[in-house]
Amino acid sequence: MPALSLVIGGARSGKSRLAERLVSASGRPRTYIATAQPFDAEMQERIARHRDDRGPDWTTLEAPLDIASALAACDPAGAILLDCATLWLSNALLAGQNLDDATQALLDTLETSPAPVVIVSNEVGWGIVPENALARQFRDAQGRLNQKIAARARLVIGVMAGLPFTLKGSLPEGIL
């Protein structure tokens, strides 16, 4: 399993499910670092459904912003799924963090992880140009974050309509 992998796609593309299969196929103890925050009932249901789908063999750490502390708490012999970079970036933006500094800190943290990490992220650049400045700032920052993670990752997989396409590296046998 590569030290860093990226699974990227649009909303409801199947990227999280594929990332879970990658981590599960490693045969290592599994940790899920969740960046979502349950601000409303719909999001609470979504989080509960994801947790139920993963099953009891996963350790879940909630880390809407502090990925470094979550990674430090992980089993170095395990495999980590960070789901997702998009929500983490949204959290950082809404918390008023400097996105360039926060992105660099995240990248530095990932490089020091003793366990392999699979990151899920959304591709947000294929749609129309957002109408407001905050949305454009987010879209641009997400695109830059995805590029920086992809440059460091040894495996990058796109997912569309539930089907993976390898952008960098090789998809492990038996993942489909």
Phi, psi and chi 1 to 4 in degrees:
 res  aa     phi    psi   chi1   chi2   chi3   chi4
   1 MET       -  129.2 -179.0  170.2 -160.4      -
   2 PRO   -63.0  154.7  -18.4   28.1      -      -
   3 ALA   -62.0  -33.5      -      -      -      -
   4 LEU  -142.0  128.9 -178.0   61.1      -      -
   5 SER  -129.8  150.9  -59.3      -      -      -
   6 LEU  -126.0  129.8  173.2   63.8      -      -
   7 VAL  -117.1  118.0  179.3      -      -      -
   8 ILE  -127.9  144.2 -171.5  167.3      -      -
   9 GLY  -178.9 -178.9      -      -      -      -
  10 GLY   -81.6  179.3      -      -      -      -
  11 ALA   -61.3  134.9      -      -      -      -
  12 ARG    58.4   31.3  -67.9  -69.9  178.0 -112.4
  13 SER   -83.0  -18.6   62.2      -      -      -
  14 GLY   102.9   10.3      -      -      -      -
  15 LYS   -66.1  -41.0   61.4 -168.4  175.6  -61.4
  16 SER   -65.6  -42.3  -69.7      -      -      -
  17 ARG   -62.5  -41.9 -171.8  160.1  -51.1 -127.4
  18 LEU   -65.3  -42.2  177.8   70.3      -      -
  19 ALA   -62.1  -40.1      -      -      -      -
  20 GLU   -61.5  -41.0  -71.2  170.6   10.8      -
  21 ARG   -64.7  -39.6  -71.6 -164.0  -47.7 -104.9
  22 LEU   -60.4  -47.2  -77.2  170.0      -      -
  23 VAL   -67.0  -43.0  172.0      -      -      -
  24 SER   -62.1  -38.9  -67.0      -      -      -
  25 ALA   -66.4  -16.3      -      -      -      -
  26 SER   -68.5  -23.6   73.9      -      -      -
  27 GLY    76.1    4.4      -      -      -      -
  28 ARG   -92.0  162.1  -63.2  168.8  176.2 -118.6
  29 PRO   -57.3  140.1  -22.5   31.7      -      -
  30 ARG  -109.9  132.0  -63.5  169.0  -72.2 -161.1
  31 THR  -123.0  133.4  -59.3      -      -      -
  32 TYR  -109.2  116.9 -175.5   95.9      -      -
  33 ILE   -97.4  113.1  -62.0  177.1      -      -
  34 ALA   -98.1  129.5      -      -      -      -
  35 THR  -104.8   -7.9   59.9      -      -      -
  36 ALA   -70.5  147.1      -      -      -      -
  37 GLN  -117.1  131.7  -62.5 -176.3   77.7      -
  38 PRO   -82.9   73.7   30.0  -33.9      -      -
  39 PHE   -76.1  -21.7  -71.3  126.0      -      -
  40 ASP  -143.2  173.0   57.5   35.5      -      -
  41 ALA   -62.3  -39.7      -      -      -      -
  42 GLU   -62.4  -42.5 -175.4  -90.0  -24.4      -
  43 MET   -70.2  -35.7 -164.5   57.8  156.9      -
  44 GLN   -60.6  -43.3  -69.6  169.3    1.0      -
  45 GLU   -64.4  -42.0  -71.6  175.4   28.7      -
  46 ARG   -61.4  -45.1 -172.6 -179.1  -72.3 -121.9
  47 ILE   -63.4  -44.4  -70.1  168.5      -      -
  48 ALA   -62.6  -40.7      -      -      -      -
  49 ARG   -63.7  -44.4 -171.9  172.5   49.9 -108.0
  50 HIS   -59.3  -44.7  -92.1  -91.1      -      -
  51 ARG   -63.5  -43.9 -171.0  172.0  -77.1 -168.9
  52 ASP   -63.4  -41.8  -71.2  -14.9      -      -
  53 ASP   -62.2  -37.6  -72.1  -12.2      -      -
  54 ARG   -68.9  -36.9  -78.0 -167.6  -52.4  -85.2
  55 GLY    89.1  179.0      -      -      -      -
  56 PRO   -79.4   -6.3   28.9  -34.7      -      -
  57 ASP   -83.3    6.6  -64.3  -27.0      -      -
  58 TRP  -110.1  140.1  -71.4   77.7      -      -
  59 THR   -92.7  129.9  -61.4      -      -      -
  60 THR  -110.8  130.5  -59.7      -      -      -
  61 LEU  -118.8  128.2  -59.2  175.0      -      -
  62 GLU   -87.6  121.9  -54.4  -72.1  -22.4      -
  63 ALA  -146.7   76.8      -      -      -      -
  64 PRO   -63.3  -27.2    1.6   -2.0      -      -
  65 LEU  -132.5  -40.1  -74.2  168.0      -      -
  66 ASP   -92.2   76.6 -169.6    1.5      -      -
  67 ILE   -68.1  -34.4  -56.5  -60.3      -      -
  68 ALA   -59.5  -46.8      -      -      -      -
  69 SER   -65.2  -39.1  -67.7      -      -      -
  70 ALA   -64.3  -45.1      -      -      -      -
  71 LEU   -62.8  -37.8  -75.6  173.3      -      -
  72 ALA   -65.2  -26.8      -      -      -      -
  73 ALA   -84.5   -5.8      -      -      -      -
  74 CYS   -81.7  152.1  -68.7      -      -      -
  75 ASP   -67.5  120.4 -179.5   -8.3      -      -
  76 PRO   -63.6  -19.3    4.9   -6.5      -      -
  77 ALA   -89.4   -0.6      -      -      -      -
  78 GLY   -93.2 -169.4      -      -      -      -
  79 ALA  -130.4  144.0      -      -      -      -
  80 ILE  -120.0  136.3  -58.4  162.4      -      -
  81 LEU  -114.0  119.1  173.1   53.6      -      -
  82 LEU  -102.7  110.4  171.1   57.7      -      -
  83 ASP  -129.9  104.6 -164.7   -5.1      -      -
  84 CYS  -142.4  162.4   77.7      -      -      -
  85 ALA   -65.3  -29.4      -      -      -      -
  86 THR   -66.1  -47.0  -52.3      -      -      -
  87 LEU   -68.4  -36.4  -72.3  174.6      -      -
  88 TRP   -59.3  -45.9  169.3   82.7      -      -
  89 LEU   -64.5  -40.7 -174.5   67.8      -      -
  90 SER   -59.3  -44.7  -63.6      -      -      -
  91 ASN   -60.6  -43.7  -63.6  -22.1      -      -
  92 ALA   -64.3  -43.0      -      -      -      -
  93 LEU   -62.1  -47.8  176.4   64.2      -      -
  94 LEU   -70.5  -22.3  -65.1  174.7      -      -
  95 ALA   -82.7   -1.9      -      -      -      -
  96 GLY    80.0   16.2      -      -      -      -
  97 GLN   -73.0  151.9  -67.1 -175.0    3.4      -
  98 ASN   -71.2  115.4  176.8  -62.2      -      -
  99 LEU   -67.6  -33.5  -64.4 -175.6      -      -
 100 ASP   -64.6  -45.2  -69.3  -26.2      -      -
 101 ASP   -65.9  -43.9  -67.8  -13.9      -      -
 102 ALA   -63.8  -40.6      -      -      -      -
 103 THR   -63.2  -45.5  -65.5      -      -      -
 104 GLN   -63.5  -40.2 -171.2   58.1   53.7      -
 105 ALA   -62.5  -41.0      -      -      -      -
 106 LEU   -62.7  -46.2  173.4   64.8      -      -
 107 LEU   -62.5  -41.5  -64.1  170.3      -      -
 108 ASP   -62.0  -42.3  -67.8  -14.5      -      -
 109 THR   -62.6  -43.2  -64.4      -      -      -
 110 LEU   -62.3  -37.1  -68.2  168.8      -      -
 111 GLU   -67.5  -22.1  -72.5 -166.7   15.0      -
 112 THR   -98.9    0.8   62.9      -      -      -
 113 SER   -65.9  126.4  175.0      -      -      -
 114 PRO   -75.4  -17.9   25.4  -31.3      -      -
 115 ALA  -108.2  151.1      -      -      -      -
 116 PRO   -65.6  145.4   17.7  -24.1      -      -
 117 VAL  -124.1  132.1  178.9      -      -      -
 118 VAL  -109.3  123.7  175.9      -      -      -
 119 ILE  -107.9  134.0  -60.5  176.8      -      -
 120 VAL   -99.3  136.6  173.4      -      -      -
 121 SER  -147.5  155.0 -167.3      -      -      -
 122 ASN   -93.7  141.1  -74.2    4.7      -      -
 123 GLU   -87.6  112.9  172.3   49.9   59.8      -
 124 VAL  -112.0    2.3  -62.7      -      -      -
 125 GLY   -93.9    1.3      -      -      -      -
 126 TRP   -90.0   -4.6  -72.9   -7.1      -      -
 127 GLY   -94.3 -166.0      -      -      -      -
 128 ILE   -74.4  162.2   61.3  172.5      -      -
 129 VAL   -71.3  125.4  175.0      -      -      -
 130 PRO   -60.2  153.3  -22.0   32.8      -      -
 131 GLU   -81.7  -17.9   68.5  177.2   55.1      -
 132 ASN  -120.8  158.8   67.5   72.6      -      -
 133 ALA   -63.4  -40.2      -      -      -      -
 134 LEU   -63.6  -43.7 -179.2   62.6      -      -
 135 ALA   -65.3  -38.8      -      -      -      -
 136 ARG   -66.7  -39.8  -72.8 -170.9  -60.6  -86.5
 137 GLN   -60.0  -45.6  178.4 -172.3    9.1      -
 138 PHE   -63.0  -49.5  170.0   75.8      -      -
 139 ARG   -56.9  -44.9 -176.6 -139.1   36.0 -151.8
 140 ASP   -66.1  -42.6  -66.6  -10.1      -      -
 141 ALA   -65.5  -38.0      -      -      -      -
 142 GLN   -65.2  -42.1 -175.9   66.7   57.9      -
 143 GLY   -61.0  -43.5      -      -      -      -
 144 ARG   -66.0  -41.4  -73.5 -171.0  -62.4  -88.7
 145 LEU   -61.1  -47.1  175.2   61.9      -      -
 146 ASN   -59.1  -42.4  -71.4  -17.8      -      -
 147 GLN   -62.5  -42.4  -71.1 -179.6   50.5      -
 148 LYS   -68.0  -39.8  -70.6  175.1 -178.8  177.5
 149 ILE   -66.6  -45.2  -66.4  170.3      -      -
 150 ALA   -60.7  -36.5      -      -      -      -
 151 ALA   -64.8  -32.1      -      -      -      -
 152 ARG   -89.5  -23.9  -72.8  163.5  175.0   77.1
 153 ALA   -74.7  145.6      -      -      -      -
 154 ARG   -90.3  -18.3  -70.7 -168.9   17.0 -134.8
 155 LEU  -131.5  123.9  176.1   62.9      -      -
 156 VAL  -129.4  121.8  179.7      -      -      -
 157 ILE  -122.6  127.4  -58.8  168.5      -      -
 158 GLY   -90.9  151.4      -      -      -      -
 159 VAL  -132.6  130.6 -178.6      -      -      -
 160 MET  -140.8  129.1 -173.8  179.2  -67.2      -
 161 ALA    53.4   36.2      -      -      -      -
 162 GLY    79.6    1.0      -      -      -      -
 163 LEU  -110.0  129.6  -59.6  172.7      -      -
 164 PRO   -82.6  147.0   30.0  -33.8      -      -
 165 PHE  -134.1  129.5   51.0   98.1      -      -
 166 THR   -81.6  125.8  -55.9      -      -      -
 167 LEU   -99.2  -28.2  -60.3  168.6      -      -
 168 LYS  -156.7  134.1 -177.7  178.5 -177.9 -177.8
 169 GLY    84.1 -160.3      -      -      -      -
 170 SER  -130.3  133.5  -62.3      -      -      -
 171 LEU   -68.8  127.7 -169.7   62.9      -      -
 172 PRO   -60.9  149.3  -20.3   30.1      -      -
 173 GLU   -60.4  144.2  -66.8  -79.1  -32.9      -
 174 GLY    78.0    6.9      -      -      -      -
 175 ILE   -77.0  -32.9  -67.5  -59.4      -      -
 176 LEU   -73.9      -  -59.6  177.6      -      -
